[in-house]
Amino acid sequence: MFIAKRPFVRLMILLLLLATFALTSCSRGAIAANWPGMSSDGENIYVAYGNGVLGLEAATQDLLWSFKPENAALFFYAPPSVENGRAVIGDFGAAQGLFSPRTVVSIYGLDVTSSTPSTLWVRDDSASDRIVAAPIQVDGVAYVATADNLLLALEGETGEELWRFPTEFSIWAKPTYYEGTIFVASLDRFLYAVNAEDGSEIWSVELSGAMSASPVVNPEANLVYAASYDREVHAIDIDSGEEVWSVSATDWVWSAPALADGNLYFGDSSGNVFAVNAADGEVLWESGVHSMNTVAGVAQNPPAQIKGAIQASPVVQDGVVYVASLGNEESEEGLLVALDAANGDELWQVTTPAPLFSDPVIIGEEIIIALQSEVGILQAYDLGEGRLSWSYQPPE
């Protein structure tokens, strides 16, 4: 009975945590209360943080553009979607005052081709609860998932609503597009395949746990993967929605697995990391991020033992799996670890100034992390040895 209720209790705790962001973000000076939401186009970094959104050239750390709405009480959590000079972002909503229970949530379309973005459109009538998931843009259409149980299709240039698809509970996971189908995972325990043209349901499959991870498509195996709070990663047939196989973790799986070279790599909330064959789910190795070599700037001998809960998706490049974790609860420091993709052996690790919730990205020879810290909302480390390359804190 305890095991069955545990994910629900944790889910409610996180809902309360997300709700308190809006109450505390104004009380901490220059440091916002929420962790940054980060996305990338392979060259530039886009960050939603506090009451604004910005674009940054990764190679030079030059600020490309910055956007803040007139309402300074608003803040942003979901990573921006930027395609062809257009950014689509959703805010975390603004309460309408003591005597109105309504929260107004806005979705913005911005022209970001200059250093001063211009507003193409704003929709404050499409969603009534917070935007947590990153939108996506495909062929001029923006697909936006909301915490009030909707997947919206909006015309990218005008914001016109084309269709909406309802679920039974909030959507925190970024939708995934593949060949005319939108795959969306919901906290209602369902993975949906939705026709991108008209919003009709193609199929849905109920799993045994809620999902906050973006689905991952593997065309070669004709599978879509769904990571769940039921402590499993599920492989679903793209065409039929039938479950083909599943593989167990030791705790619930927050984030999307990484697909590389025929294998899946994922981490769980107990700090364990798994590599499995992407075709049949065979477990190749299990590792973990349970030790920290440096705590509060002091080398640890032996290393400090930590839980190392993993909420971010791993990234994989050139035979190395990079894992960002919440790190050490006591020192409130995060941990970035490089593992050998062949066997899970640790290659290097670095202690970060704050826990790592957001998915890291690789650009060139650096891995970039987003964090809530006075030293910067972004930090970059070289891929080879984990040396700090730069930190970035946006101007106030």
C-alpha positions as CSV (number, residue, x, y, z in Angstrom):
1,M,0.0,0.0,0.0
2,F,2.8,2.4,0.8
3,I,4.6,1.7,-2.5
4,A,1.4,2.4,-4.4
5,K,0.9,5.8,-2.8
6,R,4.5,6.9,-2.8
7,P,4.7,8.4,-6.3
8,F,1.4,10.3,-5.8
9,V,2.7,11.8,-2.5
10,R,5.9,12.8,-4.3
11,L,3.9,14.2,-7.1
12,M,1.8,16.4,-4.8
13,I,5.0,17.6,-3.1
14,L,6.4,18.7,-6.4
15,L,3.1,20.4,-7.4
16,L,3.4,22.4,-4.1
17,L,7.0,23.2,-4.9
18,L,6.2,24.5,-8.3
19,A,3.3,26.6,-6.9
20,T,5.6,28.2,-4.4
21,F,7.9,29.5,-7.1
22,A,5.4,32.3,-7.8
23,L,5.2,33.2,-4.2
24,T,9.0,33.4,-3.6
25,S,10.5,34.6,-6.8
26,C,10.2,38.2,-5.8
27,S,11.8,37.8,-2.4
28,R,15.3,36.6,-3.3
29,G,16.8,39.6,-5.0
30,A,18.6,38.9,-8.3
31,I,18.3,35.1,-7.9
32,A,14.9,33.8,-9.0
33,A,13.2,31.0,-7.1
34,N,12.9,28.6,-10.0
35,W,15.6,26.6,-11.7
36,P,16.2,27.7,-15.4
37,G,14.5,26.0,-18.3
38,M,17.1,25.6,-21.1
39,S,16.9,24.7,-24.8
40,S,19.4,24.9,-27.7
41,D,19.5,24.9,-31.5
42,G,23.1,23.5,-31.5
43,E,24.7,26.9,-31.6
44,N,22.7,29.2,-29.3
45,I,21.3,28.7,-25.8
46,Y,17.7,29.8,-24.9
47,V,16.9,30.2,-21.2
48,A,13.6,30.8,-19.3
49,Y,14.4,32.0,-15.8
50,G,12.8,34.3,-13.3
51,N,10.7,36.9,-15.0
52,G,12.4,36.8,-18.4
53,V,13.6,34.7,-21.3
54,L,16.9,35.2,-23.2
55,G,19.0,33.9,-26.1
56,L,22.8,33.6,-25.8
57,E,25.5,32.7,-28.3
58,A,27.3,29.8,-26.6
59,A,30.7,30.3,-28.2
60,T,31.0,33.9,-27.1
61,Q,28.4,34.2,-24.3
62,D,27.1,37.3,-26.1
63,L,23.5,38.1,-25.3
64,L,21.5,37.8,-28.5
65,W,18.1,39.0,-27.1
66,S,16.2,39.3,-23.9
67,F,12.4,39.5,-23.3
68,K,10.5,40.5,-20.2
69,P,6.7,41.1,-20.1
70,E,5.3,44.2,-18.7
71,N,4.0,42.3,-15.7
72,A,7.1,41.9,-13.5
73,A,5.3,39.4,-11.3
74,L,5.2,36.8,-14.1
75,F,8.0,34.3,-14.4
76,F,9.0,31.5,-16.7
77,Y,9.9,27.9,-16.2
78,A,9.4,26.0,-19.5
79,P,12.3,26.0,-21.9
80,P,11.6,28.2,-25.0
81,S,11.1,26.8,-28.5
82,V,13.0,28.8,-31.1
83,E,12.7,28.1,-34.8
84,N,13.4,30.3,-37.8
85,G,13.7,33.5,-35.7
86,R,10.5,32.9,-33.8
87,A,10.3,32.0,-30.1
88,V,7.3,30.4,-28.6
89,I,7.2,30.5,-24.8
90,G,4.6,30.0,-22.0
91,D,4.6,31.7,-18.6
92,F,3.8,30.3,-15.2
93,G,0.7,32.4,-14.8
94,A,-0.4,35.4,-12.7
95,A,-3.1,35.3,-10.1
96,Q,-5.8,37.9,-10.5
97,G,-5.9,39.1,-6.9
98,L,-7.3,38.2,-3.6
99,F,-10.9,38.1,-4.8
100,S,-10.4,36.2,-8.0
101,P,-9.3,32.6,-8.0
102,R,-8.5,32.7,-11.7
103,T,-4.9,32.5,-12.9
104,V,-4.1,34.0,-16.3
105,V,-1.5,32.0,-18.3
106,S,-0.1,33.5,-21.4
107,I,1.6,32.0,-24.5
108,Y,3.8,34.3,-26.5
109,G,5.0,34.3,-30.1
110,L,8.1,36.5,-30.5
111,D,10.2,37.7,-33.4
112,V,13.7,37.2,-32.0
113,T,15.7,38.2,-35.1
114,S,17.0,41.3,-33.4
115,S,18.3,42.1,-29.9
116,T,14.9,43.6,-29.0
117,P,12.3,41.0,-29.6
118,S,8.9,42.1,-31.0
119,T,5.7,40.4,-30.0
120,L,3.9,38.6,-32.8
121,W,1.0,37.5,-30.7
122,V,0.0,36.7,-27.1
123,R,-2.7,34.1,-26.2
124,D,-4.1,34.4,-22.6
125,D,-7.3,32.6,-23.4
126,S,-5.9,29.2,-24.4
127,A,-4.6,27.9,-21.1
128,S,-5.7,28.4,-17.5
129,D,-2.9,26.6,-15.7
130,R,0.9,26.9,-15.8
131,I,3.1,26.0,-18.8
132,V,5.8,23.6,-17.5
133,A,6.6,21.7,-20.7
134,A,8.7,23.1,-23.5
135,P,6.7,23.8,-26.7
136,I,7.8,22.5,-30.1
137,Q,7.4,24.1,-33.5
138,V,7.0,22.0,-36.7
139,D,6.2,23.3,-40.2
140,G,5.0,26.6,-38.9
141,V,2.8,25.2,-36.1
142,A,3.5,25.5,-32.4
143,Y,2.5,22.6,-30.2
144,V,2.1,23.7,-26.5
145,A,1.3,21.3,-23.6
146,T,-0.3,22.8,-20.5
147,A,-0.8,21.9,-16.9
148,D,-4.6,22.2,-17.4
149,N,-4.6,19.0,-19.4
150,L,-4.3,20.3,-22.9
151,L,-2.2,19.9,-26.0
152,L,-2.7,23.0,-28.1
153,A,-1.8,23.5,-31.8
154,L,-1.2,27.2,-32.6
155,E,-0.4,28.8,-35.9
156,G,3.1,30.1,-35.4
157,E,2.8,33.5,-37.1
158,T,-0.6,34.5,-35.7
159,G,-1.2,32.4,-32.6
160,E,-4.5,31.2,-34.0
161,E,-5.7,28.1,-32.2
162,L,-6.0,25.2,-34.8
163,W,-7.1,22.5,-32.4
164,R,-6.8,21.3,-28.9
165,F,-6.5,17.7,-27.5
166,P,-7.6,17.1,-23.9
167,T,-6.0,14.7,-21.4
168,E,-7.2,13.7,-17.9
169,F,-4.4,15.4,-16.0
170,S,-1.5,17.8,-16.4
171,I,1.1,17.6,-19.2
172,W,4.6,18.4,-17.9
173,A,6.4,16.6,-20.7
174,K,7.6,18.2,-23.9
175,P,5.7,16.7,-26.9
176,T,7.6,14.7,-29.5
177,Y,6.9,15.0,-33.3
178,Y,7.5,12.2,-35.7
179,E,6.1,11.9,-39.3
180,G,2.8,13.6,-38.7
181,T,2.2,12.3,-35.2
182,I,2.6,14.1,-31.9
183,F,3.5,11.8,-29.0
184,V,2.6,13.3,-25.6
185,A,3.0,11.8,-22.1
186,S,0.8,12.9,-19.3
187,L,0.5,12.7,-15.6
188,D,-2.8,10.8,-16.2
189,R,-0.6,7.7,-16.9
190,F,-1.4,7.7,-20.6
191,L,0.9,8.0,-23.6
192,Y,-1.0,9.5,-26.5
193,A,-0.4,9.4,-30.3
194,V,-2.1,12.4,-31.8
195,N,-2.6,13.4,-35.4
196,A,-0.6,16.6,-35.9
197,E,-2.9,17.8,-38.6
198,D,-6.3,17.8,-36.8
199,G,-5.6,16.8,-33.2
200,S,-7.5,13.5,-33.4
201,E,-6.3,10.5,-31.3
202,I,-4.5,7.8,-33.2
203,W,-4.1,5.6,-30.1
204,S,-3.4,5.8,-26.4
205,V,-1.9,3.4,-23.9
206,E,-2.3,3.5,-20.2
207,L,0.8,2.7,-18.1
208,S,1.1,2.1,-14.4
209,G,2.6,5.5,-13.5
210,A,2.5,9.2,-14.3
211,M,4.9,10.6,-16.8
212,S,6.8,13.9,-16.9
213,A,9.4,12.8,-19.5
214,S,9.3,13.6,-23.2
215,P,8.6,10.5,-25.3
216,V,11.6,9.4,-27.4
217,V,11.1,7.9,-30.9
218,N,13.4,5.2,-32.4
219,P,12.4,4.9,-36.1
220,E,14.8,2.0,-36.7
221,A,13.1,-0.2,-34.1
222,N,9.6,1.4,-34.7
223,L,9.4,2.1,-31.0
224,V,8.5,5.1,-28.9
225,Y,9.9,5.1,-25.3
226,A,8.0,6.4,-22.3
227,A,9.8,6.8,-18.9
228,S,7.4,6.6,-15.9
229,Y,7.0,7.1,-12.2
230,D,6.2,3.4,-12.1
231,R,10.0,2.8,-12.0
232,E,10.1,1.6,-15.6
233,V,10.9,2.7,-19.1
234,H,8.3,1.3,-21.6
235,A,8.9,0.6,-25.3
236,I,5.7,1.1,-27.3
237,D,5.0,0.1,-30.9
238,I,4.7,3.3,-32.9
239,D,1.9,2.1,-35.1
240,S,-0.3,0.2,-32.7
241,G,0.4,1.6,-29.3
242,E,1.0,-1.9,-28.0
243,E,3.7,-2.3,-25.3
244,V,6.6,-4.4,-26.7
245,W,8.8,-4.5,-23.6
246,S,9.7,-2.6,-20.4
247,V,12.8,-2.4,-18.2
248,S,12.9,-1.7,-14.5
249,A,14.8,1.0,-12.7
250,T,15.2,1.2,-8.9
251,D,13.1,4.3,-8.4
252,W,10.8,6.5,-10.5
253,V,12.2,7.9,-13.8
254,W,11.6,11.6,-14.1
255,S,13.4,12.3,-17.4
256,A,13.6,11.1,-21.0
257,P,16.1,8.4,-21.8
258,A,18.9,9.3,-24.3
259,L,19.0,7.2,-27.5
260,A,22.5,6.7,-29.0
261,D,24.2,4.0,-31.0
262,G,21.4,1.5,-30.6
263,N,21.2,1.9,-26.8
264,L,19.1,3.7,-24.3
265,Y,20.6,5.5,-21.3
266,F,18.5,6.8,-18.4
267,G,18.7,7.6,-14.7
268,D,16.3,7.4,-11.8
269,S,15.5,9.3,-8.6
270,S,17.8,7.2,-6.5
271,G,20.8,8.2,-8.6
272,N,21.2,5.0,-10.6
273,V,22.1,5.0,-14.3
274,F,21.1,2.3,-16.7
275,A,22.2,1.3,-20.3
276,V,19.8,-1.0,-22.2
277,N,19.6,-2.3,-25.7
278,A,17.1,-0.1,-27.5
279,A,15.6,-2.9,-29.5
280,D,14.8,-5.4,-26.8
281,G,15.5,-3.8,-23.5
282,E,18.3,-6.1,-22.5
283,V,20.2,-4.5,-19.6
284,L,23.8,-3.8,-20.6
285,W,25.1,-2.2,-17.4
286,E,24.0,-0.4,-14.3
287,S,26.0,2.4,-12.6
288,G,25.4,5.3,-10.3
289,V,26.3,8.8,-9.1
290,H,26.5,8.1,-5.4
291,S,29.8,9.6,-4.5
292,M,31.1,13.2,-4.5
293,N,34.8,13.9,-4.6
294,T,34.5,17.5,-3.5
295,V,32.0,19.1,-1.1
296,A,31.9,22.8,-0.4
297,G,35.3,23.2,-2.1
298,V,37.0,20.5,0.1
299,A,38.3,17.3,-1.4
300,Q,36.8,14.2,0.2
301,N,38.8,11.2,1.1
302,P,37.0,8.8,0.9
303,P,34.4,10.5,-1.3
304,A,31.2,11.6,0.3
305,Q,28.3,9.2,-0.2
306,I,25.2,10.9,-1.7
307,K,21.8,9.9,-3.1
308,G,22.5,11.7,-6.3
309,A,18.9,11.8,-7.5
310,I,18.6,12.3,-11.3
311,Q,15.9,14.5,-12.7
312,A,17.6,15.6,-15.9
313,S,17.9,13.6,-19.1
314,P,21.4,12.2,-19.9
315,V,23.2,13.4,-23.0
316,V,25.5,11.1,-25.0
317,Q,28.3,11.9,-27.4
318,D,31.4,10.1,-28.7
319,G,30.9,7.1,-26.4
320,V,30.4,9.2,-23.2
321,V,27.2,9.5,-21.1
322,Y,26.9,12.8,-19.3
323,V,24.7,12.8,-16.2
324,A,23.5,15.8,-14.3
325,S,22.1,15.1,-10.8
326,L,20.7,16.9,-7.7
327,G,23.9,15.8,-6.0
328,N,24.4,16.4,-2.3
329,E,21.2,17.4,-0.3
330,E,23.2,18.5,2.7
331,S,25.6,20.9,0.9
332,E,23.0,21.8,-1.8
333,E,25.5,21.2,-4.5
334,G,24.9,19.4,-7.8
335,L,27.0,16.8,-9.6
336,L,27.9,16.5,-13.2
337,V,29.4,13.1,-14.1
338,A,30.9,11.6,-17.3
339,L,30.5,7.8,-17.7
340,D,31.9,5.5,-20.3
341,A,29.0,4.5,-22.5
342,A,30.5,1.0,-23.0
343,N,30.5,-0.1,-19.3
344,G,29.3,2.8,-17.0
345,D,32.7,3.5,-15.5
346,E,33.2,7.0,-14.2
347,L,35.6,9.1,-16.4
348,W,35.3,12.4,-14.4
349,Q,33.0,14.3,-12.2
350,V,32.6,17.9,-11.1
351,T,30.7,19.4,-8.2
352,T,28.4,22.3,-9.3
353,P,27.3,25.2,-7.1
354,A,23.7,24.2,-7.1
355,P,21.6,21.1,-7.8
356,L,21.0,20.3,-11.4
357,F,17.3,19.9,-12.5
358,S,17.5,20.9,-16.2
359,D,18.7,18.8,-19.1
360,P,22.3,19.7,-20.1
361,V,23.2,20.4,-23.7
362,I,26.4,19.8,-25.7
363,I,27.6,22.5,-28.0
364,G,31.0,22.0,-29.7
365,E,33.5,20.7,-27.1
366,E,31.5,21.9,-24.1
367,I,28.6,20.6,-22.0
368,I,26.4,23.4,-20.7
369,I,24.3,23.2,-17.5
370,A,21.6,25.5,-16.2
371,L,21.3,26.1,-12.5
372,Q,20.0,28.5,-9.9
373,S,23.2,30.0,-8.4
374,E,24.7,33.4,-7.7
375,V,27.7,32.5,-9.8
376,G,25.6,32.1,-12.9
377,I,22.5,30.6,-14.4
378,L,24.7,28.8,-17.0
379,Q,28.0,27.1,-16.7
380,A,30.0,25.3,-19.4
381,Y,32.6,22.5,-18.8
382,D,34.9,20.9,-21.4
383,L,33.9,17.5,-22.4
384,G,37.3,15.9,-22.0
385,E,38.1,16.5,-18.3
386,G,35.2,18.5,-16.9
387,R,37.1,21.8,-16.4
388,L,35.0,24.9,-16.0
389,S,35.1,26.9,-19.2
390,W,32.8,29.8,-18.4
391,S,29.8,31.0,-16.3
392,Y,27.1,33.3,-17.3
393,Q,24.8,35.5,-15.2
394,P,22.4,37.7,-17.1
395,P,22.4,41.5,-16.5
396,E,19.6,42.6,-14.1
